[in-house]
């Protein structure tokens, strides 16, 4: 009997050891396998670019040129393109460098106006990105002082109350940052306001978050669950006491910074990664697509795609960065090759090079190509504005032709999204070519809910009107038309429309719906439709074959605009 009791006792001990071993082993697994989607990605965003001011894009202070050209930070179209890029990267929030509202020069006032523009467009537009304010040392008088009560009230009343869905919330409250400075944040002292989460950003030992650690700083990294990543640093062109780190990007500093950040995220040490920066060109930390003066890889999207690669890795995905660049290059090149420089327009498809459509083709192409070839994009924009005026077409306030379809994608508010449209020929001999457009009629399309594309447009319109329940209603109806191969709606004739894949993906991203059950199959179908010429075929069969169809400008533009990734994991 005693032997039996001892045996049972020993077995109990062994089982206990086994349970403990399994428990502690599994407890450590999340370091490697748990989702890191909770980690927030922030990026520093600058609004001080005004071509009217000679010092704004001054050379040699700024030696790199954005793909969008030397832009104006107040320009609404430029802001919308930035939003699309940031959204495609899955950036959670942008930290706006803000230079106050009093004791101002014209430069300070310009930045304040641009900040208001950012929040206004973010509320109206398609971005998932949120925004918050970083107060800079804007008082340049002798012995500067700051009225924190006024600062907090201005930010709250101008950027939070009017834009509650746009302003970034951190731990349940709006985030406001202050850049460390002897007069603004002396020894880390700032007046508090319980309405905000307050973070001091910079290089000092008292900073709550680090701006970048590629230049001398005091204290540890990471700090307070935040860590910075910076591609390089080079202020040698405008500061006498300068710092240069990885000027030509050959040393791989950016990759090292991201790998360090991801490792800390896996260990549960950080839940905020801040990228320095989107567009700080004087210090050359920008990842915005640009033509780089010194980088060993001259591809304008080099740092942008690297950022996308590491964010995908953080989210548990493993994209092929070379494929990522190659497939998109082909699609952009397709549009460039479709461009007729004599007419200033893209033709409908390679088999009809003498046929040109204003809407939707060239309205969309002019927008999409801003991210790739600004000169061609601007030429198309000027051409379609001129044609719209010449033929009396309905236009936006900026003169862009409208048809109650394309403009919904581009961020305009449209009340009547279910008008019927009709194709019309504007000129059968326009410099030897046929000039067409789609025009909205006054006739209401009463059965619009039977069409996937119109459901997508309806959802976008309701979302921009902040009628989120109706937006969700139309989203779910559109989603329900998926049959396993594509979107099967009233227009289905045996083959599926490729552009509807792009529309739904665009809508899903716009509404911040996250992953959906057929996302992998949708992405696969899209890239199967890319032709060897880089364009996307208009239709496909469920078995993967294709009817007699062509690649065209409209479909290719919508796919590029949607930001559909090349791979799904």
C-alpha positions as CSV (number, residue, x, y, z in Angstrom):
1,X,0.0,0.0,0.0
2,X,2.8,2.4,0.9
3,X,4.6,1.6,-2.4
4,X,1.3,2.4,-4.2
5,X,1.0,5.7,-2.5
6,X,4.6,6.6,-3.2
7,X,4.2,5.6,-6.9
8,X,1.0,7.8,-7.2
9,X,2.8,10.6,-5.5
10,X,5.8,10.4,-7.9
11,X,3.5,10.3,-10.9
12,X,1.7,13.3,-9.6
13,X,5.0,15.2,-9.3
14,X,6.0,14.2,-12.9
15,X,2.6,15.3,-14.2
16,X,3.0,18.6,-12.4
17,X,6.4,19.2,-13.9
18,X,5.0,18.4,-17.3
19,X,2.1,20.8,-16.9
20,X,4.5,23.6,-15.7
21,X,6.9,22.9,-18.6
22,X,4.1,23.1,-21.2
23,X,2.7,26.2,-19.6
24,X,5.9,28.1,-19.5
25,X,6.9,27.0,-23.0
26,X,3.5,28.2,-24.4
27,X,3.8,31.4,-22.4
28,X,6.9,32.3,-24.4
29,X,5.4,31.5,-27.8
30,X,3.7,34.8,-28.3
31,X,7.0,36.5,-28.5
32,X,7.4,34.8,-31.9
33,X,3.9,34.0,-33.1
34,X,1.4,36.4,-31.7
35,X,-0.1,39.1,-33.9
36,X,1.6,42.5,-33.7
37,X,-1.3,44.2,-35.3
38,X,-1.9,46.1,-32.0
39,X,1.4,48.0,-32.5
40,X,0.6,51.5,-33.7
41,X,2.6,53.0,-36.5
42,X,3.0,56.8,-36.4
43,X,4.9,59.1,-38.8
44,X,6.1,62.7,-38.5
45,X,4.5,65.0,-41.1
46,X,5.6,68.5,-42.2
47,X,3.5,71.3,-43.7
48,X,6.0,74.0,-44.3
49,X,6.3,73.7,-48.1
50,X,5.1,76.8,-50.1
51,X,6.6,77.2,-53.6
52,X,5.8,80.9,-53.3
53,X,8.5,81.3,-50.7
54,X,12.0,80.9,-52.2
55,X,13.4,79.4,-49.0
56,X,10.7,76.6,-48.9
57,X,12.3,74.3,-51.5
58,X,15.6,76.0,-51.5
59,X,18.6,74.3,-53.1
60,X,21.1,73.1,-51.8
61,X,19.3,72.9,-48.5
62,X,16.9,70.4,-50.2
63,X,18.5,68.2,-52.8
64,X,15.9,65.5,-53.2
65,X,12.8,66.1,-55.4
66,X,9.3,64.6,-54.5
67,X,7.6,62.6,-57.2
68,X,4.7,65.1,-56.8
69,X,7.1,67.9,-57.6
70,X,7.9,70.9,-55.4
71,X,4.4,71.0,-54.0
72,X,2.3,73.3,-51.9
73,X,1.4,71.8,-48.5
74,X,-2.0,73.5,-48.7
75,X,-2.9,71.9,-52.1
76,X,-5.9,69.7,-51.6
77,X,-5.0,67.3,-54.4
78,X,-1.5,66.8,-53.1
79,X,-2.9,66.2,-49.6
80,X,-5.3,63.5,-51.0
81,X,-2.4,61.7,-52.7
82,X,-0.4,61.7,-49.4
83,X,-3.4,60.2,-47.7
84,X,-3.6,57.4,-50.2
85,X,0.1,56.6,-49.8
86,X,-0.1,56.7,-46.0
87,X,-3.2,54.6,-46.0
88,X,-1.6,52.0,-48.3
89,X,1.3,51.8,-45.9
90,X,-1.2,51.1,-43.1
91,X,0.1,54.0,-41.1
92,X,-2.2,54.5,-38.0
93,X,-1.5,58.2,-37.3
94,X,0.5,61.1,-38.5
95,X,2.1,63.6,-36.1
96,X,1.7,67.1,-37.7
97,X,4.5,69.6,-37.0
98,X,2.5,72.6,-35.9
99,X,4.0,76.1,-35.4
100,X,1.2,77.8,-33.4
101,X,-1.3,80.5,-34.0
102,X,0.1,83.6,-32.4
103,X,3.3,85.6,-32.5
104,X,3.3,84.6,-36.1
105,X,5.1,85.3,-39.3
106,X,3.6,84.5,-42.7
107,X,5.4,81.2,-42.5
108,X,3.7,80.2,-39.2
109,X,0.3,81.3,-40.6
110,X,0.8,79.2,-43.7
111,X,1.5,76.1,-41.6
112,X,-1.5,76.7,-39.5
113,X,-3.7,77.1,-42.5
114,X,-2.3,73.9,-44.0
115,X,-3.0,72.1,-40.7
116,X,-6.7,73.2,-40.9
117,X,-6.7,71.9,-44.5
118,X,-5.4,68.5,-43.5
119,X,-8.1,67.9,-41.0
120,X,-10.8,69.2,-43.3
121,X,-9.8,66.9,-46.2
122,X,-9.2,64.0,-43.8
123,X,-12.8,64.2,-42.7
124,X,-14.1,64.3,-46.3
125,X,-11.7,61.9,-47.9
126,X,-10.8,58.2,-48.1
127,X,-8.0,58.0,-45.6
128,X,-7.8,55.6,-42.7
129,X,-5.0,57.6,-41.2
130,X,-5.6,59.7,-38.0
131,X,-3.8,62.9,-37.2
132,X,-2.5,64.6,-34.1
133,X,-0.6,67.8,-33.3
134,X,3.0,68.2,-32.2
135,X,3.5,71.7,-30.9
136,X,6.8,73.2,-32.0
137,X,8.7,76.1,-30.3
138,X,6.8,78.7,-32.4
139,X,7.5,81.8,-30.3
140,X,10.6,83.4,-31.7
141,X,10.6,86.6,-29.6
142,X,13.3,87.3,-27.0
143,X,12.7,85.4,-23.8
144,X,9.7,83.5,-25.3
145,X,6.9,82.3,-23.1
146,X,3.9,80.1,-23.9
147,X,0.3,80.2,-22.7
148,X,-0.5,76.5,-22.5
149,X,-4.1,77.1,-21.7
150,X,-4.5,78.9,-25.0
151,X,-2.6,76.2,-26.9
152,X,-4.7,73.4,-25.5
153,X,-7.9,75.3,-26.1
154,X,-7.0,76.1,-29.7
155,X,-6.1,72.5,-30.5
156,X,-9.2,71.2,-28.8
157,X,-11.6,73.6,-30.3
158,X,-10.2,73.7,-33.8
159,X,-8.9,70.1,-34.4
160,X,-10.7,67.8,-32.0
161,X,-14.3,69.1,-31.6
162,X,-14.9,69.6,-35.3
163,X,-13.0,66.4,-36.3
164,X,-13.6,63.8,-33.7
165,X,-13.3,60.9,-36.2
166,X,-10.0,62.3,-37.6
167,X,-8.0,63.2,-34.5
168,X,-5.8,60.4,-33.1
169,X,-6.8,58.9,-29.7
170,X,-4.0,57.3,-27.6
171,X,-5.2,55.4,-24.5
172,X,-8.7,56.8,-24.9
173,X,-7.7,60.5,-25.2
174,X,-6.5,62.8,-27.9
175,X,-2.8,62.8,-28.2
176,X,-0.8,66.1,-28.2
177,X,2.9,66.2,-28.4
178,X,5.5,69.0,-27.7
179,X,8.9,69.0,-29.3
180,X,11.6,69.4,-26.6
181,X,12.9,72.9,-26.3
182,X,14.4,75.0,-23.5
183,X,11.6,77.6,-23.6
184,X,8.7,75.3,-24.6
185,X,9.5,72.3,-22.4
186,X,12.1,73.5,-19.9
187,X,13.5,70.4,-18.1
188,X,10.4,68.5,-19.2
189,X,8.0,70.8,-17.6
190,X,4.7,71.5,-19.4
191,X,1.4,72.5,-18.0
192,X,-1.1,69.6,-18.1
193,X,-4.6,69.4,-19.4
194,X,-6.7,66.3,-18.5
195,X,-8.4,66.3,-21.8
196,X,-5.2,65.1,-23.5
197,X,-2.6,62.4,-23.4
198,X,0.6,64.6,-23.5
199,X,4.0,63.4,-24.8
200,X,7.2,65.4,-25.1
201,X,9.1,64.3,-28.2
202,X,12.8,64.8,-28.9
203,X,16.3,63.9,-27.9
204,X,16.5,65.0,-24.3
205,X,16.6,62.7,-21.3
206,X,13.2,64.0,-20.2
207,X,11.5,63.3,-23.6
208,X,8.7,60.8,-23.4
209,X,9.2,59.7,-27.0
210,X,12.4,59.8,-29.1
211,X,12.2,61.7,-32.4
212,X,15.3,59.9,-33.9
213,X,18.3,58.2,-32.4
214,X,20.5,58.7,-35.5
215,X,21.7,61.9,-33.9
216,X,23.1,62.4,-30.4
217,X,20.5,62.0,-27.7
218,X,20.3,61.5,-23.9
219,X,18.8,58.4,-22.4
220,X,17.6,55.0,-23.4
221,X,15.8,53.6,-26.5
222,X,13.1,52.4,-26.5
223,X,11.3,54.7,-24.1
224,X,7.8,54.6,-22.6
225,X,6.8,51.8,-25.1
226,X,7.8,53.8,-28.1
227,X,10.7,53.4,-30.5
228,X,11.7,55.5,-33.6
229,X,12.8,54.3,-37.0
230,X,14.7,56.6,-39.4
231,X,16.1,55.8,-42.9
232,X,19.1,58.2,-42.6
233,X,20.1,61.6,-41.4
234,X,21.9,64.4,-43.3
235,X,21.7,68.0,-42.3
236,X,25.1,68.9,-43.8
237,X,23.6,71.1,-46.4
238,X,22.2,73.8,-44.1
239,X,23.8,73.3,-40.6
240,X,27.4,74.0,-39.7
241,X,27.4,71.5,-36.9
242,X,25.9,68.7,-38.8
243,X,25.4,64.9,-38.5
244,X,25.5,62.5,-41.5
245,X,24.3,58.9,-41.1
246,X,24.0,56.5,-44.2
247,X,23.8,59.3,-46.7
248,X,23.6,57.0,-49.7
249,X,21.5,54.3,-47.9
250,X,24.3,51.7,-48.5
251,X,24.8,50.8,-44.9
252,X,21.2,49.5,-44.4
253,X,20.5,51.6,-41.4
254,X,16.8,51.8,-42.1
255,X,16.5,48.0,-42.2
256,X,18.5,47.7,-38.9
257,X,16.2,50.2,-37.3
258,X,13.1,48.3,-38.4
259,X,14.4,45.0,-37.4
260,X,15.3,46.3,-33.9
261,X,11.8,47.8,-33.6
262,X,10.1,44.6,-34.6
263,X,12.2,42.6,-32.2
264,X,11.1,44.9,-29.3
265,X,7.5,44.7,-30.4
266,X,7.7,40.8,-30.3
267,X,9.1,41.1,-26.8
268,X,6.1,43.2,-25.8
269,X,8.4,46.2,-25.0
270,X,6.9,48.7,-27.5
271,X,3.5,49.3,-28.8
272,X,4.2,52.5,-30.8
273,X,6.7,52.8,-33.7
274,X,7.2,56.3,-35.1
275,X,8.8,56.8,-38.5
276,X,11.0,59.9,-38.9
277,X,9.7,61.1,-41.3
278,X,7.2,61.3,-44.2
279,X,8.6,64.5,-45.7
280,X,11.3,66.2,-43.7
281,X,13.5,67.0,-46.7
282,X,16.1,69.4,-45.2
283,X,17.3,66.6,-42.8
284,X,16.7,64.0,-45.5
285,X,14.7,61.6,-43.4
286,X,11.7,61.5,-45.9
287,X,10.2,58.2,-47.1
288,X,7.7,59.9,-49.3
289,X,8.3,58.8,-52.9
290,X,11.0,61.1,-54.3
291,X,14.0,61.3,-56.6
292,X,17.0,60.9,-54.4
293,X,20.3,62.8,-55.0
294,X,22.6,60.2,-53.3
295,X,20.8,56.8,-52.8
296,X,22.5,53.9,-54.4
297,X,19.0,52.7,-55.6
298,X,17.4,55.6,-57.6
299,X,13.9,54.1,-57.7
300,X,11.7,56.9,-56.4
301,X,9.7,54.4,-54.3
302,X,12.7,52.7,-52.8
303,X,12.2,53.9,-49.2
304,X,8.4,53.8,-49.5
305,X,8.5,50.1,-50.5
306,X,11.0,49.3,-47.8
307,X,8.7,50.8,-45.3
308,X,5.8,48.8,-46.7
309,X,7.9,45.6,-46.5
310,X,8.7,46.1,-42.8
311,X,5.1,47.0,-41.8
312,X,4.0,43.9,-43.6
313,X,6.5,41.8,-41.6
314,X,5.3,43.5,-38.4
315,X,1.8,42.4,-39.3
316,X,2.9,38.9,-39.9
317,X,3.2,39.0,-43.7
318,X,6.3,38.3,-45.9
319,X,6.0,40.3,-49.2
320,X,8.5,40.1,-52.0
321,X,9.7,43.7,-52.3
322,X,11.2,43.1,-55.8
323,X,7.9,41.8,-57.0
324,X,6.1,44.6,-55.3
325,X,8.1,47.2,-57.2
326,X,8.0,45.3,-60.5
327,X,4.3,44.7,-60.9
328,X,3.3,48.2,-60.0
329,X,6.0,49.6,-62.3
330,X,4.4,47.6,-65.1
331,X,1.0,49.0,-64.4
332,X,2.2,52.6,-64.2
333,X,4.3,52.1,-67.3
334,X,1.2,50.8,-69.1
335,X,-0.6,54.1,-68.4
336,X,2.5,56.1,-69.4
337,X,2.7,54.2,-72.7
338,X,-1.0,54.8,-73.3
339,X,-0.4,58.6,-73.2
340,X,-0.5,60.5,-76.5
341,X,1.6,63.6,-75.9
342,X,0.1,65.4,-78.9
343,X,-3.4,65.1,-77.5
344,X,-2.5,65.2,-73.9
345,X,-4.6,62.1,-73.2
346,X,-4.4,58.3,-72.6
347,X,-6.2,56.2,-75.2
348,X,-8.8,53.7,-74.1
349,X,-6.8,50.5,-74.9
350,X,-3.9,49.4,-77.2
351,X,-6.3,48.1,-79.8
352,X,-8.1,51.4,-80.2
353,X,-5.3,54.0,-80.0
354,X,-7.5,56.6,-81.8
355,X,-10.3,56.5,-79.1
356,X,-10.1,58.7,-76.0
357,X,-12.5,58.9,-73.1
358,X,-12.5,61.9,-70.7
359,X,-14.5,60.2,-67.9
360,X,-13.7,57.8,-66.4
361,X,-10.4,57.0,-68.2
362,X,-8.5,60.2,-68.2
363,X,-9.9,61.7,-65.0
364,X,-8.7,58.6,-63.1
365,X,-5.4,58.4,-65.0
366,X,-4.6,62.0,-64.3
367,X,-5.0,61.3,-60.6
368,X,-3.2,58.0,-60.4
369,X,-0.2,59.1,-62.5
370,X,0.5,61.9,-60.0
371,X,2.2,59.2,-58.0
372,X,4.5,58.2,-60.9
373,X,4.9,60.9,-63.6
374,X,3.8,64.3,-62.4
375,X,4.4,66.0,-65.8
376,X,2.1,63.6,-67.7
377,X,-0.5,63.7,-65.0
378,X,-0.5,67.5,-65.0
379,X,-0.8,67.6,-68.8
380,X,-3.8,65.3,-68.7
381,X,-5.4,67.4,-66.0
382,X,-5.0,70.6,-68.1
383,X,-6.3,68.8,-71.2
384,X,-9.5,67.5,-69.6
385,X,-10.2,70.8,-68.0
386,X,-9.8,72.6,-71.3
387,X,-12.0,70.0,-73.1
388,X,-14.7,70.2,-70.3
389,X,-14.8,74.0,-70.8
390,X,-14.8,73.8,-74.5
391,X,-17.7,71.2,-74.6
392,X,-19.7,72.6,-71.6
393,X,-19.3,69.5,-69.4
394,X,-20.3,69.4,-65.8
395,X,-17.1,70.1,-63.7
396,X,-15.9,70.3,-60.1
397,X,-14.9,73.7,-58.7
398,X,-11.4,73.1,-60.0
399,X,-12.7,72.4,-63.5
400,X,-12.3,68.6,-63.5
401,X,-15.1,66.8,-65.5
402,X,-17.6,64.9,-63.4
403,X,-20.0,62.1,-64.1
404,X,-21.2,61.0,-60.6
405,X,-18.8,58.0,-60.7
406,X,-15.1,58.8,-61.0
407,X,-15.2,61.8,-58.6
408,X,-16.6,59.6,-55.8
409,X,-13.3,57.6,-55.9
410,X,-11.3,60.9,-55.9
411,X,-12.8,62.2,-52.7
412,X,-15.6,64.6,-53.8
413,X,-18.9,64.7,-52.0
414,X,-21.7,63.5,-54.4
415,X,-25.3,63.5,-53.4
416,X,-26.9,61.7,-56.3
417,X,-24.7,58.6,-56.8
418,X,-27.5,56.6,-58.6
419,X,-28.1,58.9,-61.6
420,X,-28.0,57.0,-64.9
421,X,-25.0,57.7,-67.1
422,X,-24.8,57.8,-70.8
423,X,-21.8,57.6,-73.2
424,X,-21.6,60.5,-75.6
425,X,-19.3,61.4,-78.5
426,X,-17.9,64.9,-78.2
427,X,-16.0,64.9,-81.4
428,X,-15.5,62.2,-84.1
429,X,-12.5,63.9,-85.6
430,X,-10.6,65.3,-82.7
431,X,-7.1,65.7,-84.3
432,X,-7.9,62.5,-86.2
433,X,-9.3,60.7,-83.1
434,X,-12.6,60.0,-81.5
435,X,-13.3,61.9,-78.3
436,X,-15.9,60.4,-75.9
437,X,-17.1,60.8,-72.3
438,X,-19.6,59.5,-69.9
439,X,-22.2,62.0,-68.7
440,X,-24.6,61.8,-65.8
441,X,-28.3,62.2,-66.8
442,X,-31.2,63.5,-64.6
443,X,-32.8,60.1,-64.7
444,X,-32.6,58.2,-61.4
445,X,-31.4,54.6,-61.5
446,X,-34.0,53.1,-59.2
447,X,-32.5,49.6,-59.1
448,X,-28.9,50.7,-58.3
449,X,-28.8,48.2,-55.4
450,X,-28.6,45.4,-57.9
451,X,-25.1,46.5,-59.1
452,X,-22.0,45.9,-57.0
453,X,-20.1,48.9,-58.3
454,X,-23.0,51.3,-57.5
455,X,-23.4,49.8,-54.1
456,X,-19.7,50.5,-53.5
457,X,-20.2,54.1,-54.7
458,X,-23.3,54.5,-52.5
459,X,-21.3,53.3,-49.5
460,X,-18.5,55.8,-50.2
461,X,-21.0,58.6,-50.5
462,X,-22.7,57.8,-47.2
463,X,-19.4,57.4,-45.4
464,X,-18.3,60.8,-46.5
465,X,-21.6,62.2,-45.3
466,X,-20.8,60.5,-41.9
467,X,-23.9,58.4,-42.3
468,X,-22.0,55.3,-41.2
469,X,-24.9,52.9,-40.7
470,X,-26.0,53.4,-44.3
471,X,-22.4,53.1,-45.5
472,X,-22.2,49.7,-43.7
473,X,-25.6,48.7,-45.2
474,X,-24.4,49.3,-48.8
475,X,-21.0,47.7,-48.0
476,X,-22.6,44.5,-46.8
477,X,-24.9,44.4,-49.8
478,X,-21.9,44.8,-52.1
479,X,-20.0,42.1,-50.2
480,X,-22.9,39.7,-50.5
481,X,-22.6,39.7,-54.3
482,X,-19.3,37.8,-54.1
483,X,-19.9,34.2,-55.3
484,X,-16.5,32.7,-54.8
485,X,-15.0,33.8,-58.1
486,X,-16.0,37.5,-58.3
487,X,-18.9,39.9,-57.9
488,X,-22.0,38.5,-59.6
489,X,-24.6,41.2,-60.0
490,X,-27.4,42.2,-62.4
491,X,-24.8,43.1,-65.0
492,X,-23.1,39.6,-64.9
493,X,-23.1,38.1,-68.4
494,X,-21.0,35.0,-67.7
495,X,-17.7,36.9,-67.1
496,X,-16.7,39.0,-64.1
497,X,-15.7,42.6,-64.2
498,X,-12.1,43.2,-62.9
499,X,-12.6,46.8,-61.9
500,X,-15.3,45.8,-59.4
501,X,-12.6,43.9,-57.5
502,X,-10.6,47.1,-57.2
503,X,-13.7,49.1,-56.2
504,X,-14.6,46.8,-53.3
505,X,-11.0,46.6,-52.0
506,X,-10.9,50.4,-52.1
507,X,-14.2,50.6,-50.2
508,X,-13.1,48.0,-47.6
509,X,-10.0,50.0,-46.9
510,X,-11.9,53.3,-46.8
511,X,-14.3,52.0,-44.2
512,X,-11.5,50.5,-42.1
513,X,-13.1,47.0,-42.3
514,X,-9.9,45.1,-42.0
515,X,-9.4,41.7,-43.6
516,X,-12.4,39.9,-45.1
517,X,-13.0,36.2,-45.7
518,X,-12.4,36.3,-49.5
519,X,-9.6,38.8,-49.5
520,X,-6.9,36.3,-50.5
521,X,-9.0,35.1,-53.5
522,X,-9.8,38.6,-54.6
523,X,-6.2,39.6,-54.6
524,X,-5.2,36.5,-56.5
525,X,-7.9,37.2,-59.1
526,X,-6.7,40.8,-59.6
527,X,-3.1,39.9,-60.4
528,X,-4.2,37.1,-62.6
529,X,-5.8,39.7,-64.8
530,X,-2.6,41.7,-65.3
531,X,-1.4,41.3,-68.8
532,X,2.2,41.1,-70.0
533,X,1.8,44.7,-71.2
534,X,1.3,45.8,-67.5
535,X,-2.4,46.7,-67.9
536,X,-5.4,44.8,-66.4
537,X,-7.9,42.9,-68.5
538,X,-11.4,44.1,-68.1
539,X,-13.1,40.7,-67.6
540,X,-12.4,37.1,-66.6
541,X,-14.1,33.8,-66.2
542,X,-14.5,31.9,-63.0
543,X,-12.2,29.1,-64.2
544,X,-9.4,31.6,-64.6
545,X,-9.6,32.0,-68.4
546,X,-10.6,35.2,-70.2
547,X,-13.2,36.1,-72.8
548,X,-12.3,38.3,-75.8
549,X,-11.3,41.4,-73.9
550,X,-8.6,44.0,-73.6
551,X,-6.6,45.8,-71.0
552,X,-7.7,49.4,-70.6
553,X,-6.9,52.7,-69.0
554,X,-10.0,52.8,-66.7
555,X,-9.5,49.3,-65.2
556,X,-5.8,49.7,-64.7
557,X,-6.3,53.1,-63.0
558,X,-8.9,51.7,-60.6
559,X,-6.7,48.8,-59.6
560,X,-3.7,51.1,-59.0
561,X,-5.9,53.6,-57.1
562,X,-7.3,50.8,-54.8
563,X,-3.8,49.9,-53.5
564,X,-4.4,46.2,-53.8
565,X,-1.3,44.4,-52.5
566,X,0.5,41.8,-54.7
567,X,0.5,39.1,-52.1
568,X,-1.7,38.0,-49.3
569,X,-0.5,36.1,-46.2
